[in-house]
């Protein structure tokens, strides 16, 4: 097994120069390869989460979240495309067969011959990318599987210095945001981008280094808004809302000092993540920094507060592309943890959100950002209309990436921004309900093959003829955590919700 010439040291100037040289290939790949169905290409998928392991540890079954990017196997419907899928642990053959069965019109043998699965056989709680970098012989196998590197690129969940090292080690460009620009995806960077784009955001402060500075920001916020009852403190690099903490400001003395607020924080600050106490949160905040913002209260009446998001992409040619809109489904202690989504967002205001998101996208493009990202909002009904507040930018793939990719690949349809609808090539509308958090301890009684048997027996799998049905993910977490993800694709939002209820009830009955 051959090895390349000696690689530059990780984090060195030489590595950075090699990376920048590789990135110059992306515009040509986009013009000459990505846009042509039959052009040979190789996509290396590294689905690890290069995020703070202490924050990730609060997410049940997080090591199985690598499976969310198995939606990339749908690229095998392109006849000359090869996929190299990397994982921390080997993925069950049952799971791989399930995804390949969704490639309607492509013989499974043909698809499997173009798929390479490689694993580090390492379940420790460090990022997959770091595991790969620590195994030079495995990296050599990845390079061998790539074949011609000129038509290959690397796809990841999010980027860090490790992903730069991986791209250089493999000799292929990274189609994602340069981690040197990652600040624009932090909570502090998001606020700066919103300000530059003239997009409404919550009153607050950014670039805070510790909770002492957060207390100063809270005192200043209360001076501006003396009637404010709640605020939220956020880690710069929190994930799915687990880096947030709600601060109760009710009953404080008028105009409290920063020192008084700092002393009160242990009793008033409530981290969103389960099992994370005040001291642990304070240590995380000191390590990552963060922001303080006024809590956006809901309007009057049911469903008067929502959390929509807009998904975009900046391609290698510098074009900002609108991908989709969603209504986020949130939960957790104070309703800040991402649980799932409904697609598309309410057409009443989707157009307004899209326009604001495109302005933010223009700011990010001018900074050199490429790849997928999303912008989250809080929308509150005021009686005279919806008021939208931009909350954060996720400069990476996210919980809405997999379900939308599955919808797009399975139906070959497209999103129409003009009326915020998705339509198949025959003009039929499609929407979905998706979640990564279908959880029941009883589900641990099932192994992946049991799940597939139930889908077939009850005809709940995706039906190509009707272009409706269920697609499951996170199947590897089923037996260990009793946890699943699924996408319910239907013609109407109500039908998608009904599919979810039917699937949940079926699993509950079968495992009772």
HELIX and SHEET records of a PDB file:
HELIX    1   1 UNK A   13  UNK A   23  1                                  11    
HELIX    2   2 UNK A   26  UNK A   29  1                                   4    
HELIX    3   3 UNK A   30  UNK A   34  3                                   5    
HELIX    4   4 UNK A   53  UNK A   56  1                                   4    
HELIX    5   5 UNK A   62  UNK A   77  5                                  16    
HELIX    6   6 UNK A   93  UNK A  100  1                                   8    
HELIX    7   7 UNK A  108  UNK A  113  1                                   6    
HELIX    8   8 UNK A  128  UNK A  133  1                                   6    
HELIX    9   9 UNK A  136  UNK A  146  1                                  11    
HELIX   10  10 UNK A  149  UNK A  151  5                                   3    
HELIX   11  11 UNK A  161  UNK A  170  1                                  10    
HELIX   12  12 UNK A  179  UNK A  185  5                                   7    
HELIX   13  13 UNK A  187  UNK A  197  1                                  11    
HELIX   14  14 UNK A  211  UNK A  224  1                                  14    
HELIX   15  15 UNK A  258  UNK A  268  1                                  11    
HELIX   16  16 UNK A  278  UNK A  288  1                                  11    
HELIX   17  17 UNK A  347  UNK A  366  1                                  20    
HELIX   18  18 UNK A  399  UNK A  411  1                                  13    
HELIX   19  19 UNK A  441  UNK A  445  5                                   5    
HELIX   20  20 UNK A  448  UNK A  457  1                                  10    
HELIX   21  21 UNK A  475  UNK A  477  5                                   3    
HELIX   22  22 UNK A  478  UNK A  481  1                                   4    
HELIX   23  23 UNK A  493  UNK A  511  1                                  19    
SHEET    1   A 5 UNK A 115  UNK A 119  0                                        
SHEET    2   A 5 UNK A  81  UNK A  87  1                                        
SHEET    3   A 5 UNK A  41  UNK A  46  1                                        
SHEET    4   A 5 UNK A 152  UNK A 156  1                                        
SHEET    5   A 5 UNK A 173  UNK A 174  1                                        
SHEET    1   B 5 UNK A 204  UNK A 208  0                                        
SHEET    2   B 5 UNK A 290  UNK A 294 -1                                        
SHEET    3   B 5 UNK A 230  UNK A 235 -1                                        
SHEET    4   B 5 UNK A 244  UNK A 248 -1                                        
SHEET    5   B 5 UNK A 269  UNK A 271 -1                                        
SHEET    1   C 8 UNK A 305  UNK A 306  0                                        
SHEET    2   C 8 UNK A 371  UNK A 381 -1                                        
SHEET    3   C 8 UNK A 308  UNK A 314 -1                                        
SHEET    4   C 8 UNK A 320  UNK A 331 -1                                        
SHEET    5   C 8 UNK A 337  UNK A 343 -1                                        
SHEET    6   C 8 UNK A 429  UNK A 439 -1                                        
SHEET    7   C 8 UNK A 421  UNK A 423 -1                                        
SHEET    8   C 8 UNK A 414  UNK A 416 -1                                        
SHEET    1   D 3 UNK A 305  UNK A 306  0                                        
SHEET    2   D 3 UNK A 371  UNK A 381 -1                                        
SHEET    3   D 3 UNK A 386  UNK A 394 -1                                        
SHEET    1   E 8 UNK A 305  UNK A 306  0                                        
SHEET    2   E 8 UNK A 371  UNK A 381 -1                                        
SHEET    3   E 8 UNK A 308  UNK A 314 -1                                        
SHEET    4   E 8 UNK A 320  UNK A 331 -1                                        
SHEET    5   E 8 UNK A 337  UNK A 343 -1                                        
SHEET    6   E 8 UNK A 429  UNK A 439 -1                                        
SHEET    7   E 8 UNK A 483  UNK A 490 -1                                        
SHEET    8   E 8 UNK A 469  UNK A 473 -1                                        
END                                                                             
